Amino acid sequence: MNVKKRKVYTRILLLLPFILIIVLLPFAYSSKTYYPAAPFSTISKKEAVQALEPSSKELIYLTEEEGKQWYGFKGSQGDGAEAVISFMKDKGWTYQTQEGAGYFFGKEGGASSQEETSAIVDSEKWTRQYVLYSIPVRHLEE
């Protein structure tokens, strides 16, 4: 191989990683592949972010999977806790306590009632700006 061809191949090999980065970077950014794995699979990370992005101080329904409804909140965990407590209060539940990532709620149940009298809402800090909440569907039915 002559010297000119070798220089051309060397330049191409040196530029190839940069070309790949330029091509793949927009895809990675737009599909949110750099976000951590979501605890649900029925919607993509990109769809979840698109649903949560315009929200402000409110719980946003994301999906239902395996008997749980998933909600998201854009903001701090403290503000998200207030939103979850308010949401559950609207469903007839009374906030009792928080232990770790779980929020415990109670409900008045009569002696003849078959209703459950406690509910647990699990939270998960997904990214720096999003918190995810899973609520068993049976606790949301009225």
C-alpha positions in Angstrom: 0.0 0.0 0.0 1.4 3.4 -0.9 1.9 6.2 1.6 -0.9 8.4 0.3 -3.5 5.6 0.7 -2.2 4.8 4.2 -2.6 8.4 5.2 -6.2 8.5 3.9 -7.1 5.3 5.7 -5.5 6.6 8.9 -7.5 9.8 8.7 -10.7 8.0 8.1 -10.1 5.7 11.1 -9.3 8.7 13.3 -12.5 10.5 12.2 -14.8 7.5 12.4 -15.4 7.7 16.2 -16.3 11.4 15.9 -18.6 10.8 13.0 -20.3 8.0 15.0 -20.7 10.3 18.0 -22.2 13.1 15.8 -24.7 10.6 14.3 -25.6 8.8 17.5 -25.7 11.7 20.0 -29.0 13.3 18.6 -30.7 9.8 18.7 -29.6 9.2 22.3 -30.8 12.6 23.4 -34.1 12.5 21.7 -35.0 9.0 22.9 -33.9 9.6 26.5 -31.7 6.5 26.5 -29.4 8.2 29.0 -32.2 8.2 31.6 -32.2 5.4 34.2 -34.5 2.4 33.5 -38.1 3.1 34.2 -39.9 0.6 36.6 -42.6 0.1 33.9 -42.4 -1.2 30.4 -45.8 -0.2 28.8 -44.5 3.3 27.8 -41.0 4.4 26.9 -38.9 6.8 28.9 -39.3 9.4 26.2 -43.1 9.2 26.4 -43.0 9.5 30.2 -40.7 12.6 30.0 -43.0 14.1 27.4 -46.0 13.6 29.7 -44.2 15.0 32.7 -42.4 17.9 31.2 -45.2 20.4 30.9 -46.6 19.5 34.3 -46.2 21.7 37.3 -47.0 20.7 40.9 -49.4 18.0 39.9 -49.4 14.2 39.6 -49.6 13.0 36.0 -51.0 9.6 35.1 -48.4 7.6 33.1 -49.5 4.0 32.8 -51.1 1.0 34.4 -49.1 -2.2 34.7 -49.4 -5.4 36.9 -52.2 -4.0 39.0 -50.6 -0.7 39.7 -51.2 2.7 38.3 -48.0 4.7 37.8 -48.0 8.5 38.3 -45.2 11.0 37.9 -44.3 14.3 39.4 -41.9 16.9 38.2 -40.3 18.5 41.1 -38.9 17.7 44.5 -39.8 14.7 46.6 -41.3 16.9 49.3 -43.6 18.7 46.8 -44.5 15.3 45.2 -45.4 13.9 48.7 -47.9 16.8 49.1 -49.4 16.0 45.7 -49.8 12.3 46.5 -51.4 13.1 49.9 -53.8 15.5 48.2 -54.6 13.0 45.4 -55.2 10.1 47.9 -57.4 12.4 50.1 -59.6 13.1 47.0 -60.0 9.3 46.7 -61.2 9.0 50.3 -57.9 8.0 52.0 -56.4 9.7 55.1 -52.6 10.1 55.3 -51.1 8.3 58.2 -47.3 8.2 57.9 -44.3 7.9 55.7 -41.7 5.1 56.1 -38.8 5.3 53.7 -40.3 5.5 50.2 -43.7 4.3 51.2 -46.7 6.6 52.1 -49.3 4.9 54.3 -53.0 5.8 54.1 -56.0 4.6 56.1 -59.7 4.5 55.4 -62.7 4.1 57.7 -64.1 0.7 57.1 -67.3 -0.4 58.8 -67.6 -3.8 60.6 -69.6 -5.2 57.7 -67.5 -3.6 55.0 -65.2 -5.7 52.9 -63.1 -2.7 51.9 -59.4 -2.6 52.7 -58.6 -0.1 55.4 -55.0 0.6 54.5 -53.1 1.5 51.4 -49.4 2.0 50.6 -48.1 4.3 47.8 -44.6 3.6 46.8 -42.3 6.4 45.5 -39.1 6.3 43.5 -36.8 9.2 42.6 -36.4 8.5 38.9 -34.2 11.3 37.9 -33.0 14.6 39.4 -36.3 16.3 38.5 -38.9 13.4 38.3 -40.5 11.3 41.1 -42.5 8.2 40.2 -45.4 6.8 42.3 -47.1 3.4 42.1 -50.6 3.1 43.5 -52.4 -0.3 43.6 -55.4 0.0 41.3 -57.7 -1.6 43.9 -57.1 1.5 46.2 -58.2 3.9 43.4 -61.5 2.2 42.6 -64.5 3.9 44.2 
